[in-house]
Amino acid sequence: MSQQRARTVTALRSQLEASLLKGSIVATVGVAGAGVLIGLLSRSMSIVFDGLFSSIDAVVGVVTLVVARLLASEGSHRFQYGYWHLEPLVLALNASVLVLLCGYAFLNAVQGLLTGGHALRFDMGIVYAAIVAVICFGMAFRLRRVNERLESELIALEVHSWLMSALITLALLIAFAGALAIKGTRLEYLTPYVDPAVLAVLAPVLLPVPLRTARQAFAEIFLITSKEMDADVKAAAEAAAARHGFLDFKSYAVEVGRARFIEISFLVPADMPVASITDFDAIRHEIGQALGGTGPEQWLTIVFTADPDLV
C-alpha cells in the first residue's frame, strides 16, 4: 500500500470514528440526564450512580472526539510525531475517574446498609432500567459491529462503557423487580436495603474493567514494550538478518495508542557488496510489510552500519 493510499484510508477511518463518537456522546448525554433525574425523583442512589457513570462517559467522550480529530492530522512543528500520545492519556483519565467513582459508590452503599437503607419508588426505577438497558445494549452492539473492521481503541472503550452501563441497568431492573414482588409479603422489611445492596455489589463487580484499561494505558504512557510486540519485531529483524547476511542487529519498539514506533539497527559486513541505495530501501520495505505495513501509524526507522559501536 502506497503512503498516499495509506493516508487516505487513515483519514476515512478517522472520519468514521469521529461520526461514531458523536452519536455515542449524544446518546450518553441523554442516558446520563435521565439517570440523574429519575434517580433523584425515585430516591435511588444506584440510579444516580448509573447517571453519574454515564455523565463521566459523556465528558470523556467529548475529549475523545477532540483526540480522534487530532489523530487524523499529521502533527505540527511542535508535535512532529503527531498526537498519538494523547490516546492513552484519554484512556488513563477515563479509567482513573471510573475507578474513583466505583470506590465512592461502594463506600456510599455500605453506609446506606449500615444506616438502615431508604425507601424508593420501584415502579419508576423499573421503567427507567428497562428502557436504558435496551438503549445501552443496542449502542454496544452497533459500535462493536462497526469496530470489527475499524479496530479503534477509542471506539472499543465506548463499547466497554456501554456494556458496563447496560449491566448496571440490567442489575437494577432485576433487583427492583424483585423488590416490587416482595412488597406486601413478610419480606417487605428488606425493600429499603435493595438500593444500597445493589450498589454495593455493582461497584466492585465493575471495578476490574477500568483497572485493566488503566493498566494498559499507563503502560503506553510510560513506554513499556509488550512482550508480543518485542517478539514480533525481533522475529522480523532476525529473519532479515539471516536472509541478507547481516552480522547482528539491535531493535527497539514501543506502542503508544494506535501508533507503533520501531527502530532497528543492522550490523552490515564492511565488505558487503551494495549495488545501489535502493537495495537497502527494498529491505526496509520488506521488514515494514512483515510488521504490518508502512502506514502513517507505524514509525519505522532502520539503520544500516558497519560500525559495531552504533549497533
Number of C-alpha atoms within 10 A of each C-alpha: 10 10 12 11 11 15 18 12 14 18 16 12 17 20 15 15 23 21 12 18 22 16 12 22 22 13 16 28 19 15 26 24 16 19 28 22 15 20 23 14 14 17 18 25 22 28 27 23 22 25 25 19 24 27 21 17 27 21 14 19 25 16 14 27 19 14 20 22 15 17 23 21 14 13 14 10 7 7 10 9 14 19 21 22 18 20 23 23 20 20 23 23 16 23 24 17 17 24 21 13 17 23 16 13 23 21 14 16 25 16 14 20 17 10 10 12 19 16 14 20 15 23 13 15 25 20 14 20 23 16 14 23 23 13 18 25 18 15 22 22 15 13 22 18 12 15 19 10 9 16 14 18 15 23 23 17 19 24 23 17 23 25 19 23 26 24 17 26 26 21 18 27 22 14 20 24 16 14 20 15 13 14 13 9 8 8 11 13 11 13 21 17 19 23 26 26 18 20 28 23 15 21 23 14 13 17 17 12 15 24 16 11 20 24 15 17 22 16 18 21 18 10 13 14 15 14 8 8 17 15 12 14 21 17 14 16 24 17 14 19 18 11 9 11 13 19 13 16 20 15 17 15 21 19 20 23 24 16 20 17 15 20 15 20 18 24 21 21 16 9 7 11 7 9 8 8 8 10 10 15 12 11 15 19 14 15 21 21 14 17 19 9 18 20 20 18 19 17 15 20 14 17 16 16 16 16 12 13 7 12 17
